[in-house]
Amino acid sequence: MPSSSILLSIGLVLFGIVSRSMQQTVYTLKDDYNQETFFDMMSFDTEPDPTHGFVKYVDKGYAFSNGLASNASGITFGADHTNVASSSGRPSTRLYSNARYQHGLFILDLEHMPGGICGTWPAWWTLGDGNWPGHGEIDILEGVNLQATDLVSAHTTPGCSISGSGQSGTLKTGNCDINAAGQGTNTGCGVVDPNPESYSGFNAGKGGTYAMEWTSDYIRVYYFPRGSAPGDINGPSPNPASWGTPAANLQGDCNIDQHFQNHQMIFDLTFCGDWAGADFNSGAWLAFCSFRILCEQWLTRNF
């Protein structure tokens, strides 16, 4: 298996809303998750994986001592890609922000991630407080196995749906309710990014920039391959209104402020589990990933 580390080449920044008008939302820098501050602003989650993955999330001390996290050259964190995994799962990292957010512009510059690999399930997402999904979940960057492009999705209680308009991506499911009729349990609403570099082809293009704009009216996700990001994206006042059509526009019959509240950012890399494992063993990637063994068996010996 290729290296299962995630590398943030520049860092993560969050811009807060200063003012809004009919023409433009004005943003100013709120939090800068840079090489020096990133691991002080994030915490390591060592609880069992809620998605039942073949993974053992480790604490900060273990991660730094065993090469699963570092800020010596950029920001790296990920999974053990050296040893045969034990029966408890492959050691990996799950980080969550100490701060919670309500609205904002979230910008992430990534250089490398373990996308497009059998058994893997990396994600950058936000999660509301309270019982899931009471205050919502937004999956900005997520995929499993050999999935070709990023799947942007949201998960809510009943009463939130999106139309699929105003975006370059393809609407996969429109109802964000995790128990919506006609959709798989916990599926929520989802949009498939059309850019082949947004997931499986990400590393070949030397990474890129993801951005989520979250307001009371909509949640929009953008992806820009390396070298194509707008000129103002790393400036003091980025203006998403000038960035063109987003890959995903989570907007429709949904009260955003009711369904999405008090979110923490989360990065994690799990293996197999409820989604990657199900697809690996019996879904779309059966002919390419299973090799007549189970996902957990594959991840035990491949690294």
JONOR-V297301 format. One record per pair of residues at least 24 apart in sequence whose ideal C-beta (glycine too) atoms are under 8 Angstrom apart, sorted by the first residue. I is the first residue (numbers start at 1). J is the second residue. D is the distance in whole Angstrom. If there is no record, write none. Layout:
# JONOR-V297301
I_J_D + I_J_D
This chain:
# JONOR-V297301
1_81_6 + 1_117_6 + 1_118_8 + 1_119_8 + 1_302_5 + 1_303_5 + 2_81_8 + 2_114_7 + 2_117_6 + 3_78_8 + 3_81_5 + 3_112_8 + 3_114_7 + 4_78_5 + 4_79_4 + 4_80_8 + 4_81_5 + 4_92_8 + 4_114_4 + 4_117_7 + 4_120_7 + 4_269_6 + 4_303_7 + 5_68_8 + 5_76_5 + 5_77_7 + 5_78_3 + 5_79_7 + 5_81_7 + 5_112_7 + 5_114_7 + 6_76_7 + 6_77_6 + 6_78_5 + 6_110_7 + 6_112_7 + 6_113_5 + 6_114_7 + 6_122_7 + 6_267_7 + 6_269_6 + 7_74_6 + 7_75_7 + 7_76_5 + 7_110_7 + 7_111_4 + 7_112_4 + 7_113_8 + 7_207_8 + 8_38_7 + 8_74_6 + 8_75_4 + 8_76_8 + 8_108_7 + 8_109_7 + 8_110_6 + 8_111_7 + 9_74_6 + 9_109_6 + 9_110_7 + 9_111_4 + 9_207_6 + 10_109_4 + 10_234_8 + 11_35_6 + 11_38_7 + 11_75_7 + 11_109_7 + 12_38_7 + 12_106_7 + 12_107_7 + 12_108_5 + 12_109_8 + 12_265_8 + 13_106_8 + 13_107_5 + 14_101_7 + 14_104_5 + 14_105_7 + 14_106_5 + 14_107_8 + 15_104_6 + 15_105_4 + 15_106_8 + 15_107_7 + 15_238_6 + 16_103_8 + 16_104_5 + 17_103_6 + 17_104_7 + 17_105_8 + 17_215_7 + 20_215_7 + 23_241_7 + 24_239_6 + 24_241_5 + 25_213_8 + 25_215_6 + 25_240_7 + 25_241_7 + 26_237_7 + 27_104_8 + 27_105_5 + 27_237_6 + 27_238_6 + 27_239_8 + 28_236_7 + 28_237_6 + 29_236_6 + 30_104_7 + 31_99_6 + 33_97_8 + 35_71_5 + 35_74_6 + 35_75_6 + 36_71_7 + 38_71_6 + 38_75_5 + 39_69_7 + 39_71_6 + 39_75_8 + 41_97_6 + 41_98_6 + 41_99_7 + 42_95_4 + 42_96_7 + 42_97_6 + 42_98_7 + 42_267_8 + 43_95_7 + 43_96_6 + 43_97_8 + 43_98_6 + 44_93_7 + 44_94_7 + 44_95_6 + 45_94_4 + 45_95_7 + 45_96_6 + 45_266_8 + 45_268_8 + 49_89_8 + 49_94_8 + 49_270_5 + 49_273_7 + 51_121_7 + 51_270_6 + 51_273_4 + 51_274_5 + 51_275_7 + 52_273_5 + 52_274_5 + 52_277_8 + 53_89_7 + 53_121_7 + 53_270_3 + 53_271_5 + 53_272_6 + 53_273_3 + 53_274_8 + 53_276_7 + 53_277_7 + 54_85_7 + 54_89_5 + 54_90_6 + 54_119_8 + 54_270_8 + 54_271_5 + 54_272_4 + 54_273_7 + 54_277_7 + 54_295_7 + 54_296_5 + 54_299_5 + 54_300_8 + 55_79_8 + 55_89_4 + 55_90_6 + 55_91_8 + 55_92_5 + 55_269_8 + 55_270_5 + 55_271_5 + 55_273_8 + 56_86_8 + 56_88_5 + 56_89_4 + 56_90_7 + 56_91_5 + 56_92_7 + 57_91_8 + 57_92_6 + 57_93_7 + 57_94_5 + 57_268_8 + 58_91_5 + 58_92_7 + 58_93_7 + 62_91_7 + 63_93_6 + 66_91_7 + 68_92_7 + 68_93_6 + 69_93_6 + 74_111_7 + 77_267_7 + 78_114_7 + 78_269_6 + 79_114_8 + 79_269_5 + 79_271_8 + 80_303_7 + 81_303_5 + 82_303_6 + 83_303_7 + 84_300_6 + 84_301_6 + 84_303_7 + 85_299_6 + 85_300_5 + 85_301_8 + 85_303_8 + 89_271_7 + 90_271_6 + 90_299_6 + 90_300_8 + 90_303_8 + 92_268_7 + 92_269_5 + 92_270_7 + 92_271_7 + 93_267_8 + 93_268_7 + 93_269_7 + 94_266_7 + 94_267_7 + 94_268_4 + 94_269_8 + 94_270_8 + 95_266_7 + 95_267_5 + 95_268_7 + 96_127_8 + 96_264_5 + 96_265_7 + 96_266_5 + 96_267_8 + 97_264_5 + 97_265_4 + 97_266_8 + 99_264_7 + 100_129_7 + 100_262_5 + 100_263_6 + 100_264_5 + 101_126_7 + 101_214_8 + 101_262_8 + 101_263_5 + 101_264_8 + 101_265_7 + 102_261_6 + 102_262_6 + 102_263_7 + 103_214_5 + 103_215_6 + 103_216_7 + 104_214_6 + 105_211_7 + 105_212_7 + 105_213_5 + 105_214_8 + 105_238_6 + 105_240_7 + 106_140_7 + 106_211_7 + 106_212_5 + 106_213_8 + 106_214_7 + 106_265_7 + 107_209_7 + 107_210_8 + 107_211_5 + 107_233_6 + 107_234_8 + 107_238_7 + 108_140_8 + 108_141_8 + 108_209_7 + 108_210_5 + 108_211_7 + 109_207_7 + 109_208_8 + 109_209_5 + 110_202_7 + 110_207_5 + 110_208_7 + 110_209_8 + 110_210_7 + 111_206_7 + 111_207_4 + 112_202_8 + 112_203_5 + 112_207_6 + 113_141_8 + 113_202_6 + 113_203_7 + 113_207_8 + 114_269_6 + 115_143_5 + 115_147_7 + 115_199_5 + 115_200_6 + 115_202_5 + 115_203_7 + 116_143_8 + 116_145_8 + 116_146_6 + 116_147_7 + 116_148_8 + 116_199_6 + 116_200_3 + 116_201_7 + 116_202_8 + 116_203_8 + 117_145_8 + 117_146_8 + 118_145_6 + 118_146_7 + 118_280_6 + 118_285_7 + 118_288_7 + 118_289_4 + 118_295_8 + 118_298_6 + 118_302_8 + 119_145_7 + 119_271_5 + 119_272_6 + 119_276_6 + 119_277_8 + 119_280_6 + 119_289_7 + 119_295_5 + 119_298_5 + 119_299_5 + 119_302_8 + 120_144_7 + 120_145_7 + 120_269_7 + 120_271_6 + 120_276_7 + 121_269_7 + 121_270_5 + 121_271_6 + 121_272_8 + 121_273_6 + 121_275_6 + 121_276_4 + 122_268_7 + 122_269_5 + 123_266_7 + 123_267_7 + 123_268_6 + 123_269_8 + 124_210_7 + 124_265_7 + 124_266_7 + 124_267_5 + 125_265_8 + 125_266_5 + 126_212_8 + 126_263_4 + 126_264_7 + 126_265_5 + 126_266_7 + 127_263_6 + 127_264_6 + 127_266_6 + 128_260_6 + 128_261_5 + 128_262_6 + 128_263_5 + 129_261_7 + 129_262_4 + 129_264_8 + 133_157_6 + 133_178_6 + 133_188_8 + 135_259_7 + 135_260_7 + 135_261_4 + 135_262_6 + 135_263_7 + 136_259_5 + 136_260_4 + 136_261_7 + 136_263_7 + 137_188_7 + 138_212_7 + 138_214_7 + 138_219_6 + 138_250_8 + 138_260_7 + 138_263_7 + 140_210_6 + 140_212_5 + 140_221_6 + 141_199_8 + 141_210_6 + 143_199_5 + 143_200_8 + 144_275_5 + 144_276_4 + 144_279_6 + 144_280_8 + 145_276_6 + 145_279_5 + 145_280_6 + 145_284_8 + 145_285_4 + 145_288_8 + 145_289_6 + 146_200_6 + 146_285_5 + 146_288_6 + 146_289_7 + 147_199_6 + 147_200_6 + 148_196_6 + 148_199_6 + 148_200_5 + 148_201_8 + 149_192_6 + 149_193_5 + 149_194_7 + 149_195_6 + 149_196_6 + 149_198_5 + 149_199_5 + 149_200_7 + 150_192_8 + 150_193_4 + 150_195_8 + 150_198_4 + 150_199_5 + 150_223_6 + 150_247_7 + 151_190_5 + 151_191_7 + 151_192_6 + 151_193_7 + 152_190_7 + 152_191_5 + 152_192_8 + 152_193_7 + 152_221_5 + 152_247_7 + 152_248_4 + 152_250_7 + 153_187_8 + 153_188_5 + 153_189_6 + 153_190_4 + 153_191_7 + 154_188_5 + 154_189_5 + 154_190_8 + 154_219_7 + 154_250_5 + 154_260_8 + 155_186_7 + 155_188_4 + 156_188_7 + 156_254_8 + 156_259_4 + 156_260_8 + 157_259_7 + 159_254_7 + 159_255_7 + 159_258_8 + 159_259_7 + 160_189_8 + 160_253_7 + 160_254_4 + 160_255_7 + 160_259_5 + 161_189_7 + 161_252_5 + 161_253_5 + 161_254_6 + 162_189_5 + 162_191_8 + 162_249_7 + 162_250_5 + 162_251_6 + 162_252_4 + 162_253_8 + 162_254_7 + 163_251_7 + 163_252_4 + 163_253_8 + 164_191_7 + 164_249_8 + 164_252_8 + 165_249_7 + 165_251_8 + 165_252_8 + 166_245_7 + 166_246_7 + 166_249_4 + 166_251_7 + 167_191_6 + 167_220_8 + 167_245_6 + 167_246_6 + 167_247_6 + 167_248_5 + 167_249_4 + 168_193_8 + 168_194_6 + 168_245_5 + 168_246_7 + 168_247_6 + 169_193_5 + 169_194_6 + 169_247_5 + 169_248_5 + 170_194_7 + 174_252_7 + 176_250_8 + 176_254_7 + 176_259_7 + 186_274_8 + 189_250_7 + 191_221_8 + 191_247_7 + 191_248_4 + 191_249_8 + 191_250_7 + 193_221_8 + 193_223_6 + 193_247_4 + 193_248_7 + 194_247_7 + 195_223_6 + 195_225_7 + 195_247_7 + 197_223_8 + 197_225_5 + 198_223_5 + 198_247_7 + 209_233_6 + 211_240_7 + 211_243_8 + 213_240_5 + 213_246_8 + 214_256_8 + 214_260_7 + 215_256_7 + 216_256_6 + 216_257_5 + 217_251_7 + 217_256_7 + 218_249_6 + 218_250_6 + 218_251_4 + 218_256_7 + 219_249_8 + 219_250_4 + 219_251_7 + 219_256_7 + 219_260_7 + 220_246_4 + 220_248_7 + 220_249_5 + 220_250_7 + 220_251_8 + 221_246_6 + 221_247_6 + 221_248_4 + 221_250_8 + 222_246_5 + 222_247_6 + 223_247_5 + 271_295_7 + 271_299_5 + 272_296_6 + 272_299_6
